[in-house]
Amino acid sequence: IPITIHWSLLLLAGWYVTSGFNEGGIEMAFSRIGVPVAVFASVLLHELGHVLVARGYGIGTKSINLSPLGGIAFLDRYPEKPGARAAVALGGPAVSLALALVFAVVALSGYEDYGLATPSGTLFLVNAILLIFNMLPIHPMDGGQVMVALVMKVAGNKWADGYAKYSGRAGAFGLFAAVLSLGIFSFMLIGAFLLGVSLFEY
């Protein structure tokens, strides 16, 4: 499966390592290299969770793209049955949950000093955020895909398409509101992504 990394993600990793150099020199910079690499790996494993479940239903994957907003596995097609669609959507969060639990156990086991304030603690946080964010019931997030599958099963494809369309737009405007009220400008990028999907896909 071709795997591409958006240039902005490499730029973000470079900024993280460079800031370490500015804080503590070359030793600090080298100590920080492992974190962005592990973050890339966590996002990639999340997407491979989707890919593995999809392959179980006979669905191939065209490519995987990694970006600052997370990863996207471009499948050949969506599963037609609601149960299969929900299972594919949950494949990624299941991997993130497993990774979060593993890193939490390592961080709190006493193997590393300072508990969650360690590389393992950081990776626990990264995977926990991936899990929570992706399970938001907003299309095209994984939680939104599960909701689309539920609506499809209960009310049919037309209602499922409507949910996918309007949940994405509602989520985008909700994040724009959060930007204005809380000043969390990273939400602007996520909101733009959700709005773009909801406008161009439907």
C-alpha positions, 0 to 999 in steps of 0.5 A: 500500500503506498504511504504518503506523508504530507509536507506539513507533517514533516514541517511540524516534526522538524519544528518540534525537534528544532525547539528541543535543540534551542532548549537544550542543544543537540542532546535534547534535539536527539532525545525528541526525535523518537516522539514524532517518529512514534506519533507517525507510527501510531497514526499509521497503525491506526489506519492499518487497523481500518485496512486490516478489517477492510481486507477481511471483507474483501476490500482493498486499499489504494493508499494511506496519507498521513497529515497533521490532522491524522491519517486517511486510508483510501479504500477501494470502496465502502462496505455496502452492509451497515455492520461491515461499514461499522466494523471497518470504521472501528478497526482504527480506534481499536488499535489506538485503544490498544496502544493507549493501554499499552503505553499507559501501563508502561508509563505507570508501571515504574519502569520509567520515572515521572509516570505519565510525564515520560515518552510513554506518557506522551504516546499514551496521550497521543493515542488517547486523543486519536481515539477520542477525536476519531470517535466523534459522531461527525462524518468522516470521523470513525465515530461518524462512520459508525453513526452512518452505518446505524442510520443506514440500518435503521432508516436507509441509505437516503437518511444515512447520506443526509446524516453524513452530509449535515453532521460534517457541516455541523461539526465544522461550524462547531469547531469554528465557534470553538476557535472564536470562543476559546482561541484554539486555532488548530480547530480551524484546520480541522473544521475546514477539513470537515466542511470541505468533505461535507461540501465536496463529497455530497 
